[in-house]
Amino acid sequence: MHPTYKRFIGLAAGAGLVAALSVGPAPADAADVGAPAQVRVNAAPTPQHWDPLTDAKWSFDHGQVVLTERGTNPGGPRRPFEYAIVTKGPELSSVSITAEVRIDEPVEFSNRDVVVIWNYQSPTRFYYAHLSQDNTIYPHNGIFVVDDADRRRIDDQWDGSVGAPPAIDDTDWHDVRVDYNAATGEIAVYVDGAAEPLMTATDTTFAGGRVGFGSFDNYGRTRHFSVVGTPTTP
């Protein structure tokens, strides 16, 4: 396990999941005395707690945040077409995001995906992890940064022709965790409770913003979406 992420992992495990969005201090860790205070944000599946790009493409039913149809190309820099951002709670720098996600697009579509977003500052400034069943082309199944330009791939696993093993290749629910250390830029993406990350990267372009969920150009859903992180302002 990457030592850099141990603090976030422990806090996320202790944060718990609640039926409504809550914001509060994360559980204390004796090893972290003097470290920046952290908070947990548990995002309830309601439109009051999420801000979609296109309201008509989303539903909030049965404890789930659901992107019901494909997004449309927003123009400008190449980036995910449709997503929803968690609007409650403070903006966060270092984060540990945990969620269950599902791709609803049929498996016959090889480019099917969902994305987890963090350090979102604007529609053209954010990080995202692309979770796909295809790992053979540049925009699929990797870690990306959008910085007022077309998305740029930054994960260590991409070798120019193939990336990490496919993150999701079915229509089942999958546990996902994304850890980001704003001080070092270290990023790790874990799937289904694996001890080792599926994807890793290092980047310090952004050090604060909001979190979210969506898809590049497909559709899917999430539930039990939670984040533990360090507020950008005390």
C-alpha positions as CSV (number, residue, x, y, z in Angstrom):
1,M,0.0,0.0,0.0
2,H,1.3,3.5,-0.8
3,P,2.2,5.1,2.5
4,T,1.2,8.5,1.2
5,Y,-2.5,7.5,1.2
6,K,-2.7,5.7,4.6
7,R,-4.1,8.7,6.4
8,F,-6.8,9.3,3.8
9,I,-7.7,5.6,3.7
10,G,-8.1,5.4,7.5
11,L,-10.3,8.6,7.6
12,A,-12.5,7.4,4.8
13,A,-13.1,4.1,6.5
14,G,-14.2,5.9,9.6
15,A,-16.3,8.5,7.9
16,G,-19.4,6.4,7.4
17,L,-22.3,6.9,5.0
18,V,-25.5,8.7,5.9
19,A,-28.8,9.2,4.1
20,A,-28.4,12.9,3.8
21,L,-25.4,15.1,3.0
22,S,-23.4,15.8,6.1
23,V,-20.4,17.9,6.6
24,G,-18.2,17.5,9.7
25,P,-14.8,16.8,11.1
26,A,-13.2,13.5,10.1
27,P,-12.3,11.1,12.9
28,A,-9.1,12.0,14.7
29,D,-6.0,9.9,14.1
30,A,-3.3,10.0,16.8
31,A,-0.6,9.8,14.2
32,D,-1.8,13.0,12.5
33,V,-1.5,15.4,15.4
34,G,-0.6,18.8,13.9
35,A,-1.9,17.8,10.5
36,P,-4.4,20.0,8.7
37,A,-8.0,19.5,9.9
38,Q,-10.1,17.3,7.6
39,V,-13.8,17.0,7.0
40,R,-16.1,14.4,5.5
41,V,-18.8,15.1,3.0
42,N,-21.4,12.5,2.4
43,A,-23.4,13.5,-0.7
44,A,-27.1,12.6,-0.5
45,P,-28.7,11.5,-3.8
46,T,-30.9,14.6,-4.2
47,P,-30.8,17.6,-6.7
48,Q,-30.3,19.9,-3.7
49,H,-26.8,18.4,-3.2
50,W,-25.7,17.9,-6.8
51,D,-25.3,20.4,-9.7
52,P,-25.5,18.7,-13.1
53,L,-24.4,20.3,-16.3
54,T,-27.8,19.3,-17.8
55,D,-30.6,18.8,-15.2
56,A,-32.8,16.9,-17.7
57,K,-30.3,14.1,-18.1
58,W,-30.2,13.2,-14.4
59,S,-32.5,11.5,-11.9
60,F,-32.1,11.0,-8.1
61,D,-34.0,7.9,-7.2
62,H,-33.7,4.9,-4.8
63,G,-30.6,6.3,-3.2
64,Q,-28.8,6.7,-6.5
65,V,-27.4,9.6,-8.6
66,V,-28.3,8.5,-12.2
67,L,-27.1,9.9,-15.5
68,T,-29.9,8.7,-17.6
69,E,-28.6,9.4,-21.1
70,R,-25.5,10.4,-23.0
71,G,-24.2,13.9,-22.7
72,T,-23.6,16.2,-25.6
73,N,-20.3,17.7,-26.6
74,P,-20.0,21.0,-24.8
75,G,-17.5,22.4,-27.3
76,G,-14.2,23.9,-26.4
77,P,-11.5,21.8,-24.8
78,R,-12.0,18.0,-25.2
79,R,-13.4,16.8,-21.8
80,P,-16.2,14.8,-20.3
81,F,-19.6,15.7,-21.9
82,E,-21.8,15.3,-18.8
83,Y,-21.3,15.3,-15.0
84,A,-22.8,16.5,-11.7
85,I,-20.8,18.3,-9.1
86,V,-21.3,18.1,-5.3
87,T,-22.1,21.6,-4.2
88,K,-22.4,21.2,-0.4
89,G,-19.5,21.5,2.0
90,P,-16.2,23.3,1.5
91,E,-13.9,23.0,-1.5
92,L,-11.2,20.4,-0.8
93,S,-7.5,20.0,-1.7
94,S,-6.3,16.6,-0.7
95,V,-9.2,14.1,-0.9
96,S,-10.1,10.4,-0.6
97,I,-13.3,9.8,-2.5
98,T,-15.2,6.5,-2.0
99,A,-18.3,5.5,-4.0
100,E,-20.1,2.6,-5.7
101,V,-20.4,3.2,-9.5
102,R,-22.1,1.4,-12.4
103,I,-21.9,1.8,-16.2
104,D,-25.4,1.4,-17.6
105,E,-24.4,1.5,-21.3
106,P,-24.6,-2.0,-22.7
107,V,-21.4,-3.9,-22.8
108,E,-21.5,-4.1,-26.6
109,F,-20.2,-0.5,-26.6
110,S,-16.5,-0.9,-26.0
111,N,-16.0,2.8,-25.2
112,R,-18.4,2.8,-22.2
113,D,-17.3,4.6,-19.1
114,V,-18.0,6.6,-16.0
115,V,-15.8,9.3,-14.5
116,V,-15.0,10.4,-11.0
117,I,-14.0,14.1,-10.7
118,W,-12.0,16.0,-8.1
119,N,-10.4,19.5,-7.6
120,Y,-13.1,20.8,-10.0
121,Q,-12.7,24.6,-10.3
122,S,-14.6,25.3,-13.5
123,P,-15.9,23.4,-16.6
124,T,-12.4,23.5,-18.1
125,R,-10.3,23.0,-15.0
126,F,-10.4,19.7,-13.1
127,Y,-9.0,16.2,-12.7
128,Y,-10.9,13.0,-13.5
129,A,-10.5,9.2,-13.4
130,H,-11.9,7.5,-16.5
131,L,-13.2,4.0,-15.7
132,S,-13.8,2.0,-18.8
133,Q,-13.8,-1.5,-20.3
134,D,-11.5,-0.4,-23.1
135,N,-7.8,0.4,-22.3
136,T,-6.4,0.6,-25.8
137,I,-6.8,4.2,-26.8
138,Y,-5.5,7.4,-25.3
139,P,-8.7,8.8,-23.8
140,H,-9.9,5.5,-22.1
141,N,-9.3,4.0,-18.7
142,G,-6.9,6.5,-17.2
143,I,-6.2,9.6,-15.1
144,F,-6.6,12.9,-16.8
145,V,-6.3,16.7,-16.2
146,V,-8.3,19.3,-18.0
147,D,-6.5,22.7,-17.7
148,D,-8.2,25.1,-20.1
149,A,-7.1,22.7,-22.9
150,D,-7.9,19.2,-24.2
151,R,-7.8,16.6,-21.5
152,R,-4.2,15.4,-20.9
153,R,-3.5,11.8,-19.8
154,I,-1.1,11.6,-16.8
155,D,-1.3,8.0,-15.4
156,D,1.8,5.9,-15.1
157,Q,0.2,2.9,-16.7
158,W,-0.3,4.3,-20.2
159,D,2.6,3.1,-22.4
160,G,1.4,4.8,-25.7
161,S,-0.7,1.8,-26.8
162,V,-2.3,0.2,-23.7
163,G,-3.1,1.3,-20.2
164,A,-4.1,-0.3,-16.9
165,P,-6.4,-3.4,-17.1
166,P,-10.1,-2.4,-17.8
167,A,-11.6,-1.0,-14.7
168,I,-15.2,-2.0,-15.4
169,D,-16.3,-4.6,-18.1
170,D,-19.9,-5.3,-17.0
171,T,-23.1,-3.7,-15.7
172,D,-22.5,-4.6,-12.1
173,W,-21.8,-2.2,-9.2
174,H,-18.2,-1.6,-8.4
175,D,-16.5,0.0,-5.4
176,V,-14.1,2.8,-6.3
177,R,-11.7,4.9,-4.3
178,V,-9.7,7.9,-5.6
179,D,-6.9,9.3,-3.3
180,Y,-5.2,12.6,-4.1
181,N,-2.5,14.3,-2.1
182,A,-2.4,17.9,-3.1
183,A,1.0,18.5,-1.5
184,T,2.8,15.8,-3.4
185,G,0.5,15.4,-6.4
186,E,0.2,11.7,-5.9
187,I,-3.0,10.1,-7.2
188,A,-4.2,6.5,-6.8
189,V,-7.4,4.9,-8.1
190,Y,-8.5,1.6,-6.5
191,V,-11.3,-0.7,-7.7
192,D,-13.3,-3.3,-5.8
193,G,-11.2,-3.1,-2.6
194,A,-7.9,-4.0,-4.2
195,A,-4.8,-3.6,-2.0
196,E,-2.9,-2.0,-4.9
197,P,-4.1,0.9,-7.1
198,L,-5.3,0.1,-10.6
199,M,-4.0,3.5,-11.8
200,T,-1.4,6.0,-10.4
201,A,-0.2,9.4,-11.4
202,T,1.6,12.5,-10.0
203,D,0.4,16.0,-10.8
204,T,0.1,19.3,-9.0
205,T,-1.8,21.4,-11.5
206,F,-4.7,21.9,-9.0
207,A,-4.8,22.0,-5.3
208,G,-8.4,22.6,-4.5
209,G,-12.0,22.3,-5.8
210,R,-15.1,20.2,-5.7
211,V,-15.8,16.5,-6.5
212,G,-18.3,14.9,-8.9
213,F,-19.4,12.0,-11.0
214,G,-20.4,11.6,-14.7
215,S,-19.4,10.1,-18.0
216,F,-17.3,11.2,-21.0
217,D,-20.0,10.2,-23.5
218,N,-22.0,7.3,-22.0
219,Y,-24.3,7.0,-19.0
220,G,-24.2,5.3,-15.6
221,R,-24.9,5.9,-11.9
222,T,-23.4,6.2,-8.4
223,R,-24.5,5.6,-4.8
224,H,-22.9,6.0,-1.4
225,F,-20.7,8.8,-2.7
226,S,-18.5,10.2,0.0
227,V,-15.3,12.2,0.4
228,V,-12.8,13.0,3.2
229,G,-10.5,15.9,2.5
230,T,-8.7,19.0,3.6
231,P,-10.6,22.2,3.1
232,T,-8.8,24.8,1.0
233,T,-9.6,27.4,3.6
234,P,-9.6,26.6,7.3
